[in-house]
Amino acid sequence: MLETFLNGYLQISNWTTVFFILLFVIAVVLLKWLDKIEFDYTKILILSMFVGIILGLLGNWLAGEWPSIKLEVTSWYGLVGNGFMDLLKMIAVPLVFISMIRVLITTKHDFKKLAVKTVIVLASTTVIASVVAILLSGMLPLTDSLTKVADSEYAIREVGTFVTTLRGMIPSNMVDIFAKGNILAVIVLAFILGVSLKALETKKEVQPLLQLVEAAYQLIRKVAIFIMDLMPYAIIPLLANVVITQGNSTLLGAINFIAVLYASIIVMFIIHLIIVKIFKQPIGAYLKAVKSPLLLAFTSRSSLGTLPVTIDAMTTKLKIPNGLADLVGSFGANMGMNGCAGIYPTLVVITLATMLKIPMDISFFIMLIFVVVLGSFGIAGIPGAATMSVAIVLTGMGLVEYYPLLGVILAIDPILDMGRTMLNVNGTIVAGVVVNELEKKK
């Protein structure tokens, strides 16, 4: 009876399972202690990656002697790793809904035209970034090793026509679109509500509702930050499980993904410089002006944390007016991020589609770009914005149920985030240059 309880219910058939659980608990205690003494967060994430790889390699090696490791240890580790990704999926839709409404109702009247121009520029560069990622993903072997992670039980999903996509964006039932995770319809609903609230903002009766939106945003942001604070502890089991079940070949796939992402970042950075040149800004002077915020963004991995330095570079070195720099900087730190919301989600979706052998034709890529751009608004003001962006884009593409297949990519996020954040900040500054030149011409 006891043996059945241990083996069948608790999934602990021998000492190895207890040993790996104990190792994970020790790792969690260590990370918690490092966080308590305010150890650098980036270093904590990188340490989590190494611990996950070591546990995974050890488990893969011992699985030859104790095959139960692949079932029992991965099941226990999946409780934490996959549970973390479930929380991400849970928060994605309400986060983008509330954030979109808040962005619309907090736009100042005096800056309405500037805001529209800024949003158009940021959205345009995000489209270009997504296209760059699509093109490079076709040129480089993105998932030779990662495709082994996919299981035959996953069904192939067909992408609908452009007309059906547009039709699906029209919200017909408020409850239904949230229940089904129809992110496009949620964004449209948020836009309608946000614009309507903005038109009524001077009315006394609406003030409590405006305060409710702000309160809801602060709450949902706090919940999102709470979830992202769990990331160091989730990285260990996510990476360990992939290595245990697939061996070190998946690490080669992860390195391949890093190479494709950074190649896309470099190409997009060059496009940024071309845009700067077109809008009459000498490239040499521009690079000299932006080196401080870009370096800080690369090392800190925080667009919001870099914002004061970003605005200072725009105003003092690029001679962009203070009001415009403040507006573009604030918008660029919260929407249309070329790295986190453009390149990264695009590559992740293509990786997942490759794993699942989903046909990728022109309609698939048009849909992907469309969802990426819409999903890039209003979620970047929190740590781990790229992870949230991926959850939103996968929801929009109808692939969110396959999120667990991306454990190895999520586990290497600290390495990816440095280049992404640098590109985000550069995209914001480029938007400032463009909008400023457009205002001069006007």
C-alpha positions, -999 to +999 in steps of 0.1 A: +000+000+000+028+024+010+048+015-021+018+022-043+013+055-026+049+066-031+053+053-066+019+060-081+008+091-063+039+109-050+060+097-079+090+089-057+102+054-064+138+056-053+164+079-036+173+097-068+140+116-070+144+128-034+180+137-041+171+159-070+143+176-051+167+183-022+192+198-047+166+221-060+155+232-026+191+239-017+194+260-049+163+279-041+175+287-005+208+299-020+191+322-045+168+335-018+198+343+003+216+361-026+185+381-032+182+390+004+218+404+005+208+424-027+232+404-050+230+416-086+198+403-102+214+395-136+241+375-119+214+356-100+196+347-133+229+336-149+237+315-118+202+299-121+210+290-157+242+272-147+225+254-118+198+242-142+223+230-168+243+211-141+212+194-127+200+186-161+233+170-172+235+151-139+200+138-143+205+129-180+236+109-170+220+091-140+189+083-161+208+055-178+210+037-144+176+050-130+152+056-159+125+068-134+144+101-132+130+112-166+095+107-153+096+115-116+122+143-114+108+161-145+073+158-130+084+175-097+105+200-115+077+207-139+055+217-109+077+248-105+088+254-141+055+248-159+036+264-130+056+296-136+046+296-173+010+290-163+011+321-142+026+340-172-003+329-194-028+338-166-016+374-163-010+382-200-045+390-211-056+412-181-022+430-182-025+441-218-062+450-214-056+473-184-023+487-197-038+496-231-067+515-215-043+533-192-020+544-220-050+559-239-065+578-209-032+591-196-021+607-229-020+645-225-042+667-247-013+690-255+007+662-268-019+643-288-004+649-322+031+642-310+018+611-293+002+599-326+035+605-345+055+587-318+032+557-317+033+554-356+071+556-356+075+530-328+050+507-344+067+511-378+101+502-365+085+472-346+071+460-379+106+463-395+122+444-366+096+416-369+103+414-407+141+413-400+136+384-376+114+365-401+140+369-428+170+358-407+151+329-392+148+316-427+185+320-435+199+304-403+192+269-389+171+282-360+159+250-344+179+220-355+182+207-319+152+224-303+128+206-326+135+174-308+117+188-278+083+187-296+061+157-290+040+140-316+009+146-295+008+183-304-017+190-331-009+211-362-028+244-361-039+260-393-038+298-397-070+314-408-074+339-437-068+376-433-106+383-434-113+357-406-084+373-386-100+407-389-134+393-381-120+376-350-107+410-338-143+423-334-154+416-298-188+400-298-189+389-262-168+405-235-167+374-213-160+350-242-129+369-256-113+368-221-122+331-216-107+321-249-077+344-247-086+362-279-059+389-274-067+408-306-103+412-296-092+422-261-069+449-275-097+462-297-121+463-267-095+481-246-090+506-274-127+513-276-131+517-238-099+538-236-109+563-263-144+565-248-131+571-213-107+597-226-136+616-242-154+617-209-125+624-186-136+659-176-170+647-164-173+643-126-192+610-128-163+593-147-136+602-122-141+571-100-138+549-131-106+566-141-092+561-106-103+524-108-083+520-140-052+534-124-058+512-093-063+482-115-031+489-134-011+493-102-025+460-089-020+440-121+015+455-124+023+444-089+010+409-097+031+408-128+062+419-109+055+392-083+054+366-110+086+378-127+104+377-093+098+340-094+118+337-126+152+328-111+136+299-093+117+287-124+148+289-147+165+260-128+137+233-133+129+246-168+164+242-181+171+210-160+140+193-174+149+200-210+185+187-206+173+157-186+149+146-213+168+157-244+205+157-235+230+184-242+219+187-279+192+212-268+220+234-254+233+236-290+198+247-301+197+273-274+231+287-286+217+287-322+187+307-310+211+333-293+230+336-326+199+342-347+185+368-322+217+387-319+222+387-357+187+402-360+196+428-334+227+438-353+208+441-386+180+461-369+206+484-353+221+491-387+186+499-400+182+523-371+214+541-382+201+543-418+169+559-405+190+584-384+210+593-415+178+598-436+165+622-410+197+643-412+216+632-381+253+623-387+259+587-377+292+594-360+277+621-338+247+600-331+267+570-319+288+593-297+256+608-282+239+575-274+268+553-262+260+559-225+223+549-225+230+519-248+258+507-225+236+511-195+207+494-212+229+464-222+243+459-187+212+468-166+186+451-189+160+478-180+145+503-204+127+520-176+159+522-155+178+537-184+150+562-191+166+592-173+199+587-192+180+581-225+161+614-221+193+632-211+211+620-243+182+631-264+180+666-249+216+675-242+235+657-270+209+653-298+192+687-290+157+673-290+133+696-270+126+686-234+089+680-238+093+659-269+121+639-254+100+632-223+071+621-244+091+598-267+111+584-239+081+575-218+063+560-248+094+541-259+098+526-225+063+513-225+054+503-260+067+494-295+100+479-282+120+466-312+139+440-293+116+427-266+083+431-285+095+429-321+124+405-328+121+382-298+084+372-300+087+367-337+116+343-334+099+325-305+067+319-326+087+307-356+107+284-333+075+270-319+059+267-353+090+248-365+088+224-336+051+217-343+056+215-380+030+242-386+030+254-422+044+290-424+031+308-455+026+345-462-007+345-443+010+331-412+037+358-413+012+386-419-008+374-390+024+372-369+035+407-377+000+420-370-002+403-336+034+413-327+027+450-333-006+450-314+010+431-286+038+456-283+017+483-267+015+489-230+033+460-213+070+471-212+068+490-180+075+459-159+106+436-155+105+407-179+085+426-205+097+403-233+084+372-215+050+389-211+052+399-248+058+363-258+028+351-238+006+377-254+018+370-290+014+332-285-021+339-272-029+360-303-015+332-326-035+305-308-003+288-296-002+296-259-010+260-249+024+250-263+043+275-241+060+247-221+079+236-251+099+269-249+115+261-215+150+261-228+146+295-245+130+311-215+158+297-194+185+316-214+165+348-212+192+368-193+216+364-222+190+374-247+177+403-227+209+423-228+209+428-266+171+432-267+171+460-241+199+479-259+179+477-291+147+489-273+165+520-260+181+527-294+147+524-311+133+549-286+161+574-294+157+569-331+119+576-327+129+609-310+151+619-338+124+611-364+096+629-346+118+659-339+127+662-376+090+658-386+081+686-362+108+709-376+095+704-411+060+712-399 
